Each structure stands twice: as C-alpha cells, then as structure tokens.
Amino acid sequence: MNTLSTYLIIAALLFGLGLLGVLQRRNLIGMLISIELMLNGANINFMAFNRFLAPEPAVGQIITLFVMGLAAAEAAIGLSIILALFRKFRSINVERAQQMRG
C-alpha cells in the first residue's frame, strides 16, 4: 500500500544521498550527479503531493517538468564549465578549480 509518507521517505533518502554526495565528492562530475539526485528527490515530493493532496491534478506535474528542464540546463552548463576547467588544469578536482580565485 503506497501512502504519502512512503514517497516522502524515498524522496528524503534520495535528497540526503545527493547532499552527502555533494559534500563528500571532490570530483566535479560526481558533484553534478549528486545535484541531479537532489533534484530527483524534490521531483518525487512534487509528484507525491500532486497525487495525494493537490486539488488541481496537473500542478505537481507541471512543476516537475519545469524542474526537469532546469536540471537539463544545469547539466549542460555544468558540463561545459567542467570541460573548460579540464582544458585549463588537466583535472576535474575541486581543489584544482579553487586556484582560479583572483
């Protein structure tokens, strides 16, 4: 039996794993994937609230599609920044990227 709390626990676990990944990783690609996990956790929340609580049936779905579009844009921009950093430093390590502060 699926209830709202089941979906919220799964979403919280995904978000927590993503947050842990962002804080633990030193690799920019790993951090980008962890951010995607966090966004997917938020999307599960939107869809769960849409299914169980929303008076309008499409509000959560529209917000989820908007977040998915933002995630795609974030991935494209993030990968282009990572590629530029790799060309300059020959590494995608976060510590190497901090040398760009000026």
Secondary structure by P-SEA (a helix, b strand, c coil): cccaaaaaaaaaaaaaaaaaaaaccccaaaaaaaaaaaaaaaaaaaaaaaacccccccaaaaaaaaaaaaaaaaaaaaaaaaaaaaaacccccccccccccc
